[in-house]
Amino acid sequence: MSTTDPTLYYVIGAIVVIAIVIVVAIMVARRAQSERLRRRFGPEYERVARARGDRAEAERELARREERVKKFRLQELPPGARERYAEEWRAVQARFVDQPKEALAEADALISNVMRDRGYPLADFEQRAADLSTDHAGVLDDYRIAHAISLRSERGDAQTEDLRQAMLHYRTLFEELVENRERARS
């Protein structure tokens, strides 16, 4: 093949075009993956990206969460358990009037019990929050805020209004976990 042979130019042109198509396909796939994670994780996507300081690393972390949670045997609560938990929640809310600190601690424990019965492992708080983020990202901030206030309450650093706010945040998470209002898995 001589250097003036047009076939060589066609081959080189084809290789360049194929390389460009591959690069564009990879970029489109990454953008689609980013958008899917952003939709699924909502505000948690941005929180993890800020914490990691790198969107690619944040996306790898969120993908690891998805893979971890896929291994769980998550299940809906049977109707009897939902009714029992709803009754326990009403009792905790009623107790809040006279014993707000104790009621908040009970609300925190009740959330953990519901999570356990749904199939979430009860690791430390940060791991529970990470596990919840895959299907309940919309209420994850509620959980984080309520838990932080609960910890402050244990130290004696929370006012009654703080405790009331924590109960409202716990209620939002509780309702989603018990009433089966979770996002469909993507």
N, C-alpha and C positions, 0 to 999 in steps of 0.2 A: 504494500500500500504506500503510495507516495504521499508526500505532505500536501500536495495539491488535490488529492482525491477528496471529492465532496463527501464521501461516505464517512470519513473520519470526522468531519465537522458535524454530520448528523448524529453520530454516536456520541460525541462530546456534548452536543446540544441535548440529546435525549437524557444523558446522565445528569446534566445540570437541571433539566426540567423535573426529573424524578427526585432529585435531591431537594429541590424547592417544594415539590408536592409533599414529600415526607416531613420537612420542617414545618410547613403550614399545617399539616394534619396533626402533628404533635402539639403545636401551639393551640389549635382549635380544641383538641382533646383536653389539654391542661386548663384552658379557659372554661370549658364545660364542667370539668371536675370542680374547679374553684367555685363556679356559680352554684352547682349542686350542693356543695358543702356550705356555702353562704346561706342558701335557702333553708337547708336542713337545720343548721345550728344557730341561725339568726344572730342575736347579740353575742352569743358564745364564740362565734367565729372571730369577731373583732377582738373580744377579750383575750382569746388565746393568741391571736396575731400580735397584739400589743405585748403580752407576757413573753412570747418567744422572740419578738423583735424581727421576725422573718416569716413572711406569709407562707413560703414553701414548707418551712419546718412546722408551722401551725397546721397546715393542711395535712402533713404527714401524721401529726398528733391526732387530729380529728379522725382521720382514716383509721388509725390504730384503735381509737375508741369504738368506731363502728365494728371493727373486726372482733374486738373483745366482747362487745355486747351481743354480737351474733351468736356467740358460744353459750350465752345464758339461755335458760329455759324459762323465758318470760311468759307470763300468762295473765289473763284477765282474772279478776276476783270473781268467784261464784256469787250469785245473787245473795245468798245467806251471809257471806262474809262482808259484802258491800253494806248490807243492812246493819250488821253488827258494828262495823267500823263507823258508819254514819251515826249510830247511837252513841258510840264512844266519843265521837267528835262533839256531838251536842252536849254531852256531859262535861267534856273539857271546857267548852265555851261557857257553859253555865258556871263552872267552878272559877272561871276567870274573874268574875265579879268580886268574889271574896278572897281569892287566893291567886292573884295574877302570876306570881313567879312560879308557883307550883303547877299551875295550869299550862304555862309556857313549856316547862320541862316535860309535862305529860304530852303536849302536842308534838314536841320533838321526838319523843319515844314512839308515839302513835305513827308518825310519818315513817320512822324506821321499821316498825312492824308491818305496815302496808307494803313498803318496798320489799321486805323479806318475803312476804306472802306472794308478791307478784313475781318473785324470782331473782331480784337483784341481790348480789352478795353485799353483806354489810361490812365493808372495809372501813377505812377511815373516811372522814367527811369528804375530803377532796376527791377520793376515788369514787364515792357514792355520787357526788355532783358530776364528775366526769361521765360516769355510767348513765346517769339520768339525761345528760345533754344530748344523747343520740336521738331520743324519742320525745323528750320533754323540754327542749331548749327554751321554749316560750315562757316557762315558769321557773327556769333555773335561777334567774336573778332573785325571784321571790325566796327560793330556798336559801340562797347564799345570805341574803339580808336577814331573814328570820334566824338562821343559825348563828350569825354574828351577834345579833341582839341577845339570843339565848346564852351565848358564851359570856357576854357582858353582864347579863342578869345573874349568872352563876357567881361572878366576881363582885356583885353588888353595884355595878356601874350603869344600871339601866333604870330609867324612870318609868312610871306606869304608862305614859303615852308611848314610849318605846316598845314596851311589852304588848300594848294593843296593836301597834303596827306589825310587830312580829307575828301575832296571831292572825292578822289579816293575810300576811304573806304565806304563812303555813296553810291557811284555809285554801288559798288559790292552788297550791301544790296538791293538797289533800284532795280537793275536788277533781283535779285532773287525774290523779292516780286511782281514785276510787270509782269515779263515774266514767272511766274509760274514754276520756276525751284526749287521747294521745294522737300524735301525728302519725299518719301512715308512713311506714318505712320506705325510704327512697331506694 
